[in-house]
Amino acid sequence: MDARKVILRRIYLVFVCICLFGIAILAQVFRLQFVQGTYWKNKADSLQTSYRVIEASRGNIFSDNGSLLGTSVPIYDVRMDAACEAISKGTFDKCIDSLSIALANLFKDKNQLDYKKDLRDARNADQHYYLVHKDVSYDQLQALKKFPLFKLGRYKGGLIIIQKERRDMPFNMLAQRTIGMSRNGIKPVGIEGAFDTTLEGVSGRRRMQRMAGNVWMPISDNIEIEPKDGNDLITTIDINIQDVAEHALLTQLVKNNADHGCVVLMEVQTGAVKAIANLKRKGEGTYDEDYNYAIGEAAEPGSTMKLASLLVAFDDGLVEPTDTVDIEGGSKKYADRILHDSHEGVPNRITVQHAFEISSNVGISKVIYNNYKKNPTAFVKGLQGLHLDQPLGLQITGEAKPRIKNPLDKDWYGTTLPFMAVGYDVLLSPMQTLTLYNAVANNGKMVKPKFVKEIRSHGVLMASFPTEVISDTIASVATIQKAKKLLEGVVERGTAVNLKTAAYAIAGKTGTAQISQGAEGYKGNGIRYQASFVGYFPADNPKYSCIVVVNAPSNGVYYGNVVAGSIFKEISDKVYATRLDMHPPLSADTLVAKNLLPDIKAGNKKETMKAIKKIGLAVDSQSEDADWVSSYNTSGSIQLKERKNLQGTVPNVVGMGLQDAIYILEDSGLRVKVNGRGMVLKQSLDAGGKINRGSQITIELG
């Protein structure tokens, strides 16, 4: 019996021990899970390493002359190893006040005390990867590297610098929407989006360690797999013309309080887009680029469509420019809709050429309706032959889909044919319209507009984009010549006579279209208009085509020749003035005959003679031994007269260029101050006066 008690007692003791042991295990699990869980989780995270992606440097986007349009600017995240073993407590305490003051003064986002508290908290929490500040600029970083503690570097001062990139447009709003952007989660637009893979390069890899809060810290400064930089793009954009186009468009949009507008300037033979501007009203007198209207907005083009209509009729052999049409007093009813002309006092019977020049809706609609009413499909096929029914397939995304109605469509009505002829019941983007006019300027060859001409890697050509031809000829040679005469007549005698200039000839077409008000059509309250002008210059040897569209001008002026035409004229004038290859050559005989001998600066005789002979003009020098001369124009020649500089007296430098003037004055012992640009107009010390060496003379240029 005693033995049984002993056995039971032992069993009981074992049972108690097991229970106590189990309780101890559960207590330890609870402590690990809930009391020390965060500590051990962070510890585990800190021991996890992985290869992380290192983004490549994105390629640059350049204008045609090498100006930066889009580039990646380095920015930095600044972190600190607050638990760095090399930083003693004494060093940290000694530097924290001055470091906090410096950070507060640099970033101005927190005060000194806040920075001090955050730095000390990071130190107490043994944070090895504490974020000091995000998105630090290069200049800020250079200043920060000189701060107390940080100037000791990474291993002695705990400074950790993480470089990133931010996309920047040096010219701000210029061609902003066309240059575009590419961001994660956002549909790419413009050149940035269309050439995203070309620009982005190939990512590298770097071994990193995960810290608390899922923050990854590089284990070393070495990168295991170096990223490969993205390629650069050379665009067709001329930044100077772009600036002119943007300014001209903005000025007229503000003046006419318009809703939005766009401009495109294109090289006739190559299709290279030299300028493209899109502006939308954001507030009173303020505009911004937020949408590429030039390629993305398909709308009824209005009277600029009349060229396409007559191209079809001419090529089908149904109409000649000399044929006549009765415009019936400027009003014509088709079924339940009426077309009106805006010109009064015009004879009822006029030629087709004249109808086009004055933009007669009645005249052009009757020409098309009378010839195609029994076979409207033939007219539609003619428009399709001009490639107006298909997108252009541009290098950048977002192109609007055009629409040319077909007699089989449900919304083809009895009024569709005549209204299509004058630009209603049709949808085209400005770029699609411009491409047609450019083809006429290019003698019938239709080329695709392009925005990017080359891909380069560190200056080495990787790929080029030649001109793509959509159609070798959109119409017969005879039809193209007739179309050119129509467009020249618009500026010579028609609705765009205000654009006529003596320096060079412009050819083009005005457009003033009512904007449909949706369900209310064109009869609702507050009728809005779209003003446009599209054409090319110089008309006798086209180099550039251009379209201007201004949507909803609201200051009472809405005609295409005034609102849009003035923008076209400002751009074409400035382009023509700066493109000497567009000017007819002038021989020396022509200069003499027209009394156009140039004014020549006074200066060194040898260099002056060389320049005059280079352009083939006769020169007569009155002194063979002169070093410095002035020039005088006489009948048929340029005469040079010696300009003497007496030693010890103030030289006469009026009429000289800056380089020669400074050389003579400084050689005479004078200190020179310069104001302005150009040649010397005035000098502060009178010529011939006695020189006090070291005196200052101010020369005014102009």
C-alpha positions as CSV (number, residue, x, y, z in Angstrom):
1,M,0.0,0.0,0.0
2,D,2.8,2.3,0.8
3,A,4.3,1.4,-2.5
4,R,1.2,2.5,-4.3
5,K,1.2,5.8,-2.5
6,V,4.7,6.4,-3.5
7,I,3.9,5.6,-7.2
8,L,0.9,7.9,-7.2
9,R,2.8,10.7,-5.6
10,R,5.5,10.4,-8.2
11,I,2.9,10.4,-11.0
12,Y,1.3,13.5,-9.4
13,L,4.7,15.3,-9.2
14,V,5.4,14.4,-12.9
15,F,1.9,15.7,-13.8
16,V,2.5,19.0,-11.9
17,C,5.9,19.4,-13.5
18,I,4.4,18.9,-17.0
19,C,1.7,21.4,-16.3
20,L,4.2,23.9,-15.0
21,F,6.5,23.3,-18.0
22,G,3.5,23.8,-20.3
23,I,2.5,27.0,-18.6
24,A,6.1,28.2,-18.9
25,I,6.1,27.5,-22.6
26,L,2.8,29.3,-23.1
27,A,4.1,32.2,-21.2
28,Q,7.3,32.4,-23.3
29,V,5.2,32.1,-26.5
30,F,3.0,35.0,-25.3
31,R,6.0,37.1,-24.4
32,L,7.7,36.5,-27.8
33,Q,4.4,37.0,-29.7
34,F,3.0,40.0,-28.0
35,V,5.7,41.6,-25.8
36,Q,8.8,41.2,-27.9
37,G,7.1,40.5,-31.2
38,T,7.8,43.9,-32.8
39,Y,11.5,43.7,-31.7
40,W,12.1,40.3,-33.2
41,K,10.1,41.1,-36.4
42,N,12.3,44.1,-36.9
43,K,15.3,42.0,-36.2
44,A,14.2,39.4,-38.8
45,D,13.5,42.1,-41.3
46,S,17.0,43.6,-40.8
47,L,18.6,40.2,-41.6
48,Q,16.7,39.9,-44.9
49,T,18.6,40.9,-48.0
50,S,17.6,41.0,-51.6
51,Y,18.7,42.3,-55.0
52,R,16.7,45.4,-55.7
53,V,16.2,47.2,-59.1
54,I,18.3,50.3,-59.8
55,E,16.5,52.5,-62.3
56,A,18.6,53.6,-65.3
57,S,19.0,57.3,-66.2
58,R,16.2,58.3,-68.6
59,G,17.4,59.7,-71.9
60,N,17.1,63.3,-72.9
61,I,14.8,64.9,-75.5
62,F,16.5,67.6,-77.7
63,S,15.2,70.2,-80.2
64,D,16.6,70.0,-83.7
65,N,19.5,72.3,-82.8
66,G,20.4,70.5,-79.5
67,S,18.5,72.5,-77.0
68,L,17.2,70.4,-74.1
69,L,13.4,70.0,-74.2
70,G,13.2,67.2,-71.6
71,T,15.8,65.9,-69.2
72,S,16.3,64.1,-66.0
73,V,17.4,66.2,-63.1
74,P,19.1,64.4,-60.1
75,I,17.3,64.8,-56.7
76,Y,18.3,63.1,-53.5
77,D,16.8,61.5,-50.4
78,V,19.0,62.3,-47.4
79,R,19.1,59.6,-44.7
80,M,21.2,59.1,-41.6
81,D,22.6,56.1,-39.8
82,A,21.8,57.6,-36.4
83,A,23.1,54.5,-34.6
84,C,26.5,54.7,-36.4
85,E,29.1,53.2,-34.1
86,A,31.6,55.8,-35.2
87,I,29.5,58.6,-33.8
88,S,30.1,58.7,-30.0
89,K,27.6,60.1,-27.6
90,G,29.8,63.1,-26.9
91,T,30.1,63.9,-30.6
92,F,26.4,63.5,-31.2
93,D,25.5,65.7,-28.3
94,K,28.1,68.3,-29.4
95,C,26.8,68.5,-33.0
96,I,23.0,68.1,-32.6
97,D,22.2,71.7,-31.9
98,S,24.2,73.2,-34.7
99,L,23.1,70.4,-37.1
100,S,19.4,71.1,-36.2
101,I,19.8,74.8,-36.8
102,A,21.5,74.2,-40.2
103,L,18.7,71.8,-41.4
104,A,15.9,74.2,-40.3
105,N,17.5,77.1,-42.1
106,L,18.1,75.0,-45.3
107,F,14.7,73.4,-45.7
108,K,12.5,75.7,-43.7
109,D,9.9,73.0,-43.2
110,K,10.5,72.5,-39.4
111,N,12.0,74.6,-36.7
112,Q,15.3,73.8,-34.9
113,L,13.6,72.1,-31.9
114,D,11.6,69.8,-34.1
115,Y,14.7,68.7,-36.0
116,K,16.6,68.2,-32.7
117,K,13.8,66.1,-31.2
118,D,13.5,63.9,-34.4
119,L,17.3,63.3,-34.6
120,R,17.5,62.4,-30.9
121,D,14.6,60.1,-31.2
122,A,16.2,58.3,-34.2
123,R,19.4,58.0,-32.1
124,N,17.6,56.5,-29.1
125,A,15.7,54.1,-31.3
126,D,19.0,52.9,-33.0
127,Q,17.7,53.8,-36.5
128,H,20.3,53.0,-39.1
129,Y,18.3,54.5,-42.0
130,Y,16.5,57.5,-40.6
131,L,15.0,59.8,-43.3
132,V,16.2,63.4,-42.8
133,H,14.6,64.9,-45.9
134,K,13.2,63.8,-49.3
135,D,13.7,65.4,-52.8
136,V,16.8,67.4,-52.0
137,S,18.2,69.5,-54.9
138,Y,21.8,69.3,-55.9
139,D,22.6,72.8,-54.5
140,Q,20.9,71.9,-51.2
141,L,22.9,68.7,-51.1
142,Q,26.2,70.5,-51.5
143,A,25.3,72.8,-48.6
144,L,24.2,69.9,-46.5
145,K,27.5,68.0,-46.9
146,K,29.2,70.9,-45.1
147,F,26.9,70.7,-42.0
148,P,28.2,69.6,-38.6
149,L,28.4,65.8,-38.3
150,F,27.4,65.3,-41.9
151,K,30.7,66.7,-43.2
152,L,32.4,63.6,-41.7
153,G,30.8,61.5,-44.4
154,R,28.9,58.2,-44.4
155,Y,31.0,56.1,-42.2
156,K,32.0,58.7,-39.6
157,G,29.1,61.0,-39.7
158,G,26.2,58.6,-40.7
159,L,25.3,60.6,-43.9
160,I,23.5,58.4,-46.5
161,I,22.6,59.9,-49.9
162,I,20.2,58.2,-52.2
163,Q,20.1,59.6,-55.7
164,K,16.8,59.7,-57.7
165,E,15.7,61.5,-60.9
166,R,13.0,64.0,-61.6
167,R,11.8,64.8,-65.2
168,D,12.2,68.5,-66.1
169,M,11.3,70.7,-69.0
170,P,13.9,73.5,-69.3
171,F,11.6,75.6,-71.6
172,N,8.6,75.1,-69.3
173,M,5.4,75.4,-71.3
174,L,6.9,75.4,-74.8
175,A,5.6,72.3,-76.6
176,Q,4.8,70.9,-73.2
177,R,2.0,68.6,-74.3
178,T,3.9,67.3,-77.3
179,I,7.0,66.5,-75.3
180,G,4.6,64.9,-72.9
181,M,5.2,62.7,-69.8
182,S,5.4,59.1,-68.7
183,R,4.4,58.2,-65.2
184,N,3.5,55.0,-63.4
185,G,-0.2,54.3,-63.5
186,I,-0.9,57.1,-66.0
187,K,-1.5,56.7,-69.7
188,P,1.7,58.0,-71.4
189,V,1.3,61.0,-73.7
190,G,3.4,62.9,-76.2
191,I,7.0,62.0,-77.2
192,E,7.8,60.8,-73.6
193,G,5.0,58.3,-73.7
194,A,5.4,57.1,-77.3
195,F,9.2,56.5,-76.9
196,D,9.0,55.4,-73.3
197,T,11.0,52.2,-73.8
198,T,13.6,54.0,-75.8
199,L,14.1,56.6,-73.2
200,E,13.9,54.5,-70.0
201,G,17.0,52.3,-70.6
202,V,17.8,49.0,-68.8
203,S,17.6,48.8,-65.1
204,G,20.5,47.5,-62.9
205,R,20.6,45.5,-59.7
206,R,22.0,46.2,-56.2
207,R,22.1,44.0,-53.1
208,M,20.1,45.7,-50.3
209,Q,19.0,45.0,-46.8
210,R,15.5,45.5,-45.5
211,M,15.2,47.7,-42.5
212,A,12.2,48.4,-40.2
213,G,9.2,49.7,-41.9
214,N,10.0,47.9,-45.2
215,V,12.8,50.4,-46.0
216,W,15.6,49.0,-48.1
217,M,19.2,50.2,-47.5
218,P,22.2,49.5,-49.8
219,I,24.6,47.1,-48.2
220,S,27.6,48.7,-49.9
221,D,28.3,51.5,-52.3
222,N,28.9,49.0,-55.1
223,I,26.3,48.2,-57.7
224,E,26.4,44.5,-58.9
225,I,24.8,45.1,-62.3
226,E,25.1,48.7,-63.6
227,P,22.0,50.2,-65.2
228,K,22.2,51.1,-68.9
229,D,21.2,54.7,-69.6
230,G,18.2,55.4,-71.9
231,N,18.7,56.7,-75.4
232,D,18.3,60.3,-76.4
233,L,15.7,61.6,-78.9
234,I,16.4,64.4,-81.4
235,T,13.1,66.0,-82.3
236,T,12.1,68.1,-85.3
237,I,11.1,71.0,-83.0
238,D,12.8,74.4,-83.7
239,I,12.8,76.0,-80.3
240,N,13.0,79.6,-81.7
241,I,10.0,79.0,-84.0
242,Q,8.2,77.2,-81.2
243,D,8.7,80.3,-79.0
244,V,7.3,82.6,-81.8
245,A,4.3,80.3,-82.3
246,E,3.5,80.0,-78.6
247,H,3.7,83.7,-78.1
248,A,1.6,84.6,-81.2
249,L,-1.1,82.1,-80.2
250,L,-1.2,83.2,-76.6
251,T,-1.5,86.9,-77.5
252,Q,-4.5,86.3,-79.8
253,L,-6.2,83.9,-77.4
254,V,-6.0,86.5,-74.6
255,K,-7.1,89.4,-77.0
256,N,-10.1,87.4,-78.1
257,N,-10.9,85.7,-74.8
258,A,-11.0,82.4,-76.7
259,D,-11.5,79.0,-75.0
260,H,-8.5,77.2,-76.6
261,G,-6.4,77.1,-79.7
262,C,-3.5,75.4,-81.5
263,V,-0.8,76.1,-84.0
264,V,1.3,73.7,-86.1
265,L,4.2,74.6,-88.4
266,M,5.5,71.9,-90.7
267,E,8.3,71.6,-93.2
268,V,6.6,71.0,-96.6
269,Q,9.0,68.4,-98.1
270,T,9.9,66.4,-95.0
271,G,6.8,66.6,-92.8
272,A,9.0,67.7,-89.9
273,V,6.9,69.5,-87.3
274,K,9.0,72.6,-86.4
275,A,6.5,74.1,-83.9
276,I,3.3,72.9,-82.2
277,A,1.4,74.9,-79.6
278,N,-1.8,74.0,-77.7
279,L,-3.3,76.4,-75.2
280,K,-6.4,76.2,-73.0
281,R,-7.9,79.0,-71.0
282,K,-7.5,78.3,-67.2
283,G,-8.7,81.7,-65.9
284,E,-9.0,85.3,-66.9
285,G,-6.2,86.0,-69.3
286,T,-4.3,82.8,-68.3
287,Y,-3.6,79.8,-70.5
288,D,-1.8,76.5,-70.2
289,E,-1.0,73.4,-72.3
290,D,-3.2,70.6,-70.9
291,Y,-4.3,68.8,-74.1
292,N,-2.9,68.3,-77.6
293,Y,-5.8,69.8,-79.6
294,A,-3.7,69.8,-82.8
295,I,-3.8,66.0,-83.0
296,G,-6.5,65.0,-80.6
297,E,-9.5,67.2,-81.3
298,A,-11.6,66.1,-84.3
299,A,-14.1,68.8,-85.2
300,E,-16.0,70.2,-88.2
301,P,-13.3,72.1,-90.0
302,G,-15.6,74.5,-91.8
303,S,-14.5,76.3,-94.9
304,T,-11.0,74.9,-95.0
305,M,-12.7,71.7,-96.2
306,K,-13.7,73.5,-99.4
307,L,-10.2,72.8,-100.9
308,A,-10.7,69.0,-100.5
309,S,-14.2,69.3,-102.2
310,L,-12.8,71.1,-105.2
311,L,-9.8,68.8,-105.4
312,V,-12.2,65.9,-105.9
313,A,-14.3,67.7,-108.5
314,F,-11.3,69.0,-110.4
315,D,-9.7,65.5,-110.5
316,D,-13.0,63.9,-111.6
317,G,-13.0,66.4,-114.5
318,L,-16.4,67.8,-113.5
319,V,-15.5,71.3,-112.7
320,E,-13.0,74.0,-113.8
321,P,-12.0,77.1,-111.8
322,T,-13.4,79.3,-114.6
323,D,-16.9,77.6,-114.5
324,T,-19.6,79.8,-113.1
325,V,-22.2,79.2,-110.4
326,D,-25.3,81.1,-109.3
327,I,-25.0,81.9,-105.5
328,E,-28.6,83.0,-105.4
329,G,-28.1,86.1,-103.3
330,G,-26.0,84.3,-100.7
331,S,-28.6,81.9,-99.4
332,K,-29.5,78.3,-100.4
333,K,-31.9,75.9,-98.8
334,Y,-31.3,72.1,-98.8
335,A,-34.2,70.2,-97.4
336,D,-34.8,71.7,-93.9
337,R,-31.4,73.5,-93.6
338,I,-30.2,76.7,-95.1
339,L,-26.6,77.7,-96.0
340,H,-25.7,81.4,-95.9
341,D,-22.8,83.4,-97.2
342,S,-21.2,86.1,-95.1
343,H,-20.4,88.5,-98.0
344,E,-22.9,91.0,-99.3
345,G,-23.0,92.9,-102.6
346,V,-21.6,90.0,-104.6
347,P,-23.0,89.3,-108.1
348,N,-25.2,86.2,-108.3
349,R,-23.1,84.5,-111.0
350,I,-19.5,84.2,-110.2
351,T,-16.7,81.8,-111.1
352,V,-15.8,78.8,-109.0
353,Q,-12.4,80.5,-108.4
354,H,-14.1,83.6,-107.1
355,A,-16.5,81.5,-105.0
356,F,-13.5,79.9,-103.3
357,E,-11.7,83.2,-102.8
358,I,-14.7,84.7,-101.0
359,S,-15.5,81.4,-99.3
360,S,-19.0,81.2,-100.6
361,N,-20.9,78.4,-98.9
362,V,-23.7,78.6,-101.5
363,G,-21.3,78.5,-104.4
364,I,-19.1,75.6,-103.3
365,S,-22.0,73.5,-102.0
366,K,-23.9,73.9,-105.3
367,V,-20.9,72.9,-107.3
368,I,-20.6,69.7,-105.3
369,Y,-24.3,69.0,-104.9
370,N,-25.1,69.5,-108.6
371,N,-22.3,67.2,-109.8
372,Y,-22.6,64.4,-107.2
373,K,-26.3,64.4,-106.0
374,K,-27.0,61.4,-108.2
375,N,-23.8,59.6,-107.1
376,P,-22.7,60.9,-103.7
377,T,-20.6,57.7,-103.3
378,A,-18.2,59.0,-105.9
379,F,-17.6,62.2,-103.9
380,V,-17.0,60.2,-100.7
381,K,-14.5,58.0,-102.5
382,G,-12.8,61.1,-103.8
383,L,-12.3,62.3,-100.2
384,Q,-11.1,58.9,-99.2
385,G,-8.6,59.1,-102.0
386,L,-7.2,62.2,-100.3
387,H,-6.7,60.0,-97.2
388,L,-9.1,62.1,-95.1
389,D,-11.0,59.0,-93.7
390,Q,-8.0,57.4,-91.9
391,P,-5.7,58.5,-89.1
392,L,-2.2,59.6,-90.1
393,G,-0.5,57.1,-87.8
394,L,1.6,59.7,-86.0
395,Q,4.7,58.9,-83.9
396,I,2.9,60.1,-80.8
397,T,-0.3,58.7,-79.3
398,G,-3.7,60.4,-79.0
399,E,-4.6,61.1,-82.6
400,A,-8.3,61.7,-83.2
401,K,-10.1,59.4,-85.6
402,P,-11.5,61.4,-88.6
403,R,-14.9,60.8,-90.0
404,I,-16.1,61.1,-93.6
405,K,-19.7,60.0,-93.8
406,N,-20.9,57.4,-96.3
407,P,-24.3,57.3,-98.0
408,L,-24.9,53.9,-96.3
409,D,-24.5,55.5,-92.8
410,K,-27.7,55.9,-90.7
411,D,-27.0,59.6,-90.3
412,W,-26.7,60.4,-94.0
413,Y,-29.5,62.9,-94.8
414,G,-30.5,64.9,-97.8
415,T,-28.5,67.8,-96.5
416,T,-25.3,65.8,-95.8
417,L,-23.7,66.1,-99.3
418,P,-23.8,69.9,-99.6
419,F,-23.0,70.5,-96.0
420,M,-20.0,68.1,-96.2
421,A,-18.7,70.1,-99.2
422,V,-18.3,73.2,-97.0
423,G,-16.9,71.5,-93.9
424,Y,-19.9,70.4,-91.8
425,D,-21.0,66.8,-91.1
426,V,-17.2,66.0,-91.3
427,L,-14.7,65.5,-88.5
428,L,-11.0,66.2,-88.9
429,S,-8.2,67.2,-86.6
430,P,-6.1,70.3,-87.4
431,M,-3.1,68.0,-88.1
432,Q,-5.1,66.0,-90.6
433,T,-6.3,69.2,-92.4
434,L,-2.7,70.6,-92.4
435,T,-1.4,67.3,-94.0
436,L,-3.8,67.8,-96.9
437,Y,-2.7,71.4,-97.5
438,N,0.9,70.4,-97.1
439,A,0.4,67.8,-99.9
440,V,-0.8,70.6,-102.2
441,A,2.2,72.7,-101.4
442,N,4.4,69.6,-102.0
443,N,3.1,69.2,-105.5
444,G,0.7,66.5,-104.6
445,K,3.0,64.3,-102.5
446,M,1.5,63.6,-99.1
447,V,4.0,63.0,-96.3
448,K,3.4,62.0,-92.7
449,P,4.1,64.6,-90.1
450,K,6.9,63.6,-87.8
451,F,8.1,64.8,-84.4
452,V,11.3,62.7,-83.8
453,K,14.1,62.4,-86.4
454,E,16.8,60.5,-84.6
455,I,17.7,58.2,-81.7
456,R,21.1,58.7,-80.2
457,S,23.1,57.0,-77.4
458,H,25.8,59.3,-75.9
459,G,26.0,61.1,-79.3
460,V,26.2,58.0,-81.4
461,L,23.4,57.6,-84.0
462,M,21.3,54.5,-83.2
463,A,18.3,55.1,-85.6
464,S,16.8,57.7,-87.8
465,F,13.3,58.4,-89.1
466,P,13.2,59.3,-92.8
467,T,10.3,61.0,-94.3
468,E,7.3,58.7,-94.8
469,V,5.3,59.1,-97.9
470,I,1.5,58.5,-97.5
471,S,0.8,59.0,-101.2
472,D,3.1,59.9,-104.1
473,T,0.3,62.0,-105.6
474,I,-3.1,62.8,-104.2
475,A,-4.3,64.3,-107.5
476,S,-3.1,65.0,-111.0
477,V,-0.5,67.7,-111.7
478,A,-3.2,69.8,-113.4
479,T,-5.5,69.5,-110.4
480,I,-2.7,70.5,-108.0
481,Q,-1.9,73.6,-110.0
482,K,-5.5,74.6,-110.0
483,A,-5.7,74.2,-106.3
484,K,-2.6,76.3,-105.8
485,K,-4.2,79.1,-107.8
486,L,-7.3,78.9,-105.6
487,L,-5.2,79.3,-102.4
488,E,-3.1,82.1,-103.8
489,G,-6.3,83.9,-104.9
490,V,-7.6,83.8,-101.3
491,V,-4.7,86.0,-100.2
492,E,-4.5,88.1,-103.3
493,R,-8.1,89.0,-103.7
494,G,-10.3,87.1,-101.2
495,T,-11.0,86.6,-97.5
496,A,-7.4,86.7,-96.5
497,V,-6.3,89.8,-98.4
498,N,-5.2,91.3,-95.0
499,L,-2.4,88.7,-95.0
500,K,-0.9,90.0,-98.3
501,T,2.7,91.1,-98.0
502,A,5.1,92.5,-100.5
503,A,8.1,90.5,-99.2
504,Y,6.8,87.1,-100.0
505,A,3.5,85.4,-101.1
506,I,1.2,83.4,-98.9
507,A,-1.3,80.8,-100.1
508,G,-4.1,79.5,-97.9
509,K,-7.7,79.3,-96.8
510,T,-9.7,80.9,-94.1
511,G,-12.3,79.0,-92.1
512,T,-15.1,80.3,-89.9
513,A,-17.3,77.5,-88.6
514,Q,-20.2,77.4,-86.2
515,I,-19.6,75.0,-83.4
516,S,-22.5,72.5,-82.8
517,Q,-24.2,72.9,-79.5
518,G,-25.1,69.2,-79.2
519,A,-28.8,68.6,-79.1
520,E,-29.5,72.2,-79.9
521,G,-27.4,72.0,-83.1
522,Y,-26.4,75.4,-84.5
523,K,-29.5,77.3,-83.3
524,G,-29.0,77.4,-79.5
525,N,-28.3,80.4,-77.4
526,G,-24.7,81.7,-77.3
527,I,-23.6,80.4,-80.7
528,R,-19.9,79.8,-80.7
529,Y,-17.4,79.8,-83.6
530,Q,-14.2,78.2,-84.6
531,A,-11.8,80.5,-86.5
532,S,-9.0,78.9,-88.6
533,F,-6.4,79.6,-91.3
534,V,-4.3,77.0,-93.1
535,G,-1.8,77.5,-95.8
536,Y,1.8,77.6,-96.8
537,F,4.6,80.1,-97.7
538,P,6.3,81.3,-99.8
539,A,3.6,80.5,-102.3
540,D,5.9,80.3,-105.3
541,N,8.4,77.9,-103.6
542,P,6.7,76.5,-100.5
543,K,9.0,75.7,-97.5
544,Y,6.5,75.7,-94.6
545,S,2.9,74.9,-94.1
546,C,0.9,76.1,-91.1
547,I,-2.5,75.8,-89.5
548,V,-4.0,77.9,-86.8
549,V,-7.3,77.0,-85.1
550,V,-8.9,79.3,-82.4
551,N,-11.9,77.8,-80.6
552,A,-14.7,80.0,-79.3
553,P,-13.4,83.6,-79.5
554,S,-15.8,85.6,-77.4
555,N,-15.0,89.3,-77.9
556,G,-17.2,89.8,-80.9
557,V,-14.5,89.0,-83.6
558,Y,-14.6,85.4,-84.9
559,Y,-13.6,85.4,-88.6
560,G,-10.7,83.2,-89.6
561,N,-8.8,85.9,-91.5
562,V,-8.6,88.2,-88.4
563,V,-8.4,85.8,-85.4
564,A,-6.4,82.9,-86.9
565,G,-4.9,84.7,-89.9
566,S,-3.1,87.3,-87.8
567,I,-1.4,84.4,-85.8
568,F,-0.3,82.8,-89.1
569,K,1.1,86.1,-90.4
570,E,3.1,86.8,-87.3
571,I,4.7,83.4,-87.4
572,S,5.3,83.4,-91.2
573,D,6.8,86.9,-91.0
574,K,9.3,86.0,-88.3
575,V,10.2,82.7,-89.9
576,Y,10.8,84.3,-93.3
577,A,12.9,87.1,-91.7
578,T,15.2,84.6,-90.1
579,R,15.5,82.1,-93.0
580,L,17.9,83.6,-95.5
581,D,17.6,80.5,-97.8
582,M,13.9,81.5,-98.4
583,H,14.9,84.9,-99.8
584,P,15.6,85.4,-103.5
585,P,19.3,86.0,-104.1
586,L,20.5,89.6,-104.7
587,S,23.4,90.1,-107.0
588,A,25.8,93.1,-106.7
589,D,24.2,94.5,-109.9
590,T,20.7,94.2,-108.3
591,L,21.9,96.0,-105.2
592,V,23.4,98.9,-107.3
593,A,20.4,99.1,-109.5
594,K,17.9,99.3,-106.6
595,N,20.2,101.6,-104.6
596,L,20.4,98.9,-101.9
597,L,24.1,99.2,-101.1
598,P,24.6,98.1,-97.5
599,D,25.7,100.4,-94.6
600,I,29.2,99.3,-93.5
601,K,30.7,99.9,-90.1
602,A,33.8,101.9,-89.7
603,G,36.8,99.7,-88.9
604,N,40.0,98.1,-90.0
605,K,40.6,98.8,-93.7
606,K,42.0,95.4,-94.6
607,E,39.0,93.5,-93.1
608,T,36.5,96.0,-94.5
609,M,37.9,95.6,-98.0
610,K,37.8,91.9,-97.7
611,A,34.1,91.9,-96.7
612,I,33.1,94.3,-99.5
613,K,34.8,92.3,-102.2
614,K,33.3,89.1,-100.8
615,I,29.8,90.3,-101.8
616,G,31.0,91.5,-105.2
617,L,30.7,95.3,-104.7
618,A,32.9,97.9,-106.2
619,V,35.0,99.8,-103.6
620,D,37.1,103.0,-104.0
621,S,39.7,103.7,-101.3
622,Q,41.0,107.3,-101.0
623,S,44.1,106.3,-99.0
624,E,46.2,103.2,-99.6
625,D,48.1,103.5,-96.3
626,A,45.2,103.9,-93.9
627,D,44.7,101.4,-91.1
628,W,41.2,102.6,-90.1
629,V,38.5,103.7,-92.4
630,S,34.9,105.0,-92.7
631,S,32.6,104.0,-95.6
632,Y,30.4,106.2,-97.7
633,N,27.9,104.9,-100.4
634,T,28.1,106.7,-103.7
635,S,26.3,105.9,-107.0
636,G,27.4,102.4,-107.9
637,S,30.2,101.9,-105.4
638,I,31.4,102.1,-101.8
639,Q,34.1,104.7,-100.9
640,L,36.5,104.3,-98.0
641,K,38.0,107.3,-96.3
642,E,40.8,107.2,-93.8
643,R,39.9,107.7,-90.2
644,K,43.0,109.2,-88.4
645,N,43.6,108.7,-84.7
646,L,46.1,111.2,-83.5
647,Q,48.4,110.0,-80.7
648,G,47.5,111.4,-77.3
649,T,43.9,112.3,-78.3
650,V,40.6,110.5,-77.8
651,P,39.9,108.4,-80.9
652,N,36.6,108.7,-82.8
653,V,34.9,105.2,-82.6
654,V,31.4,106.3,-83.6
655,G,30.1,103.9,-86.3
656,M,32.6,101.1,-85.4
657,G,31.8,97.6,-84.2
658,L,32.5,96.8,-80.5
659,Q,35.6,94.8,-81.1
660,D,37.4,97.5,-83.1
661,A,36.2,100.2,-80.8
662,I,37.5,98.5,-77.7
663,Y,40.9,97.7,-79.4
664,I,41.5,101.4,-80.4
665,L,40.3,102.9,-77.1
666,E,42.3,100.5,-74.8
667,D,45.3,100.9,-77.0
668,S,45.1,104.7,-76.4
669,G,45.1,104.1,-72.6
670,L,41.4,104.4,-71.8
671,R,39.2,102.1,-69.7
672,V,36.1,101.2,-71.6
673,K,32.5,100.8,-70.3
674,V,30.0,99.4,-72.8
675,N,26.2,99.9,-72.9
676,G,23.9,98.2,-75.4
677,R,24.5,96.1,-78.5
678,G,25.3,96.8,-82.1
679,M,27.7,99.5,-83.4
680,V,28.9,102.5,-81.5
681,L,26.3,105.4,-81.6
682,K,27.9,107.7,-79.0
683,Q,31.0,108.1,-76.9
684,S,31.2,109.9,-73.6
685,L,34.6,111.6,-74.3
686,D,34.7,113.9,-77.3
687,A,36.9,112.7,-80.2
688,G,40.1,114.8,-80.5
689,G,40.3,115.7,-76.8
690,K,43.4,115.2,-74.7
691,I,43.7,111.8,-73.1
692,N,44.3,111.3,-69.4
693,R,45.6,107.7,-69.3
694,G,43.4,105.4,-67.2
695,S,40.3,107.6,-67.7
696,Q,37.0,105.8,-68.3
697,I,35.1,106.3,-71.6
698,T,31.6,105.0,-72.0
699,I,30.4,104.0,-75.4
700,E,26.7,103.5,-76.3
701,L,25.8,100.8,-78.8
702,G,22.6,100.5,-80.8
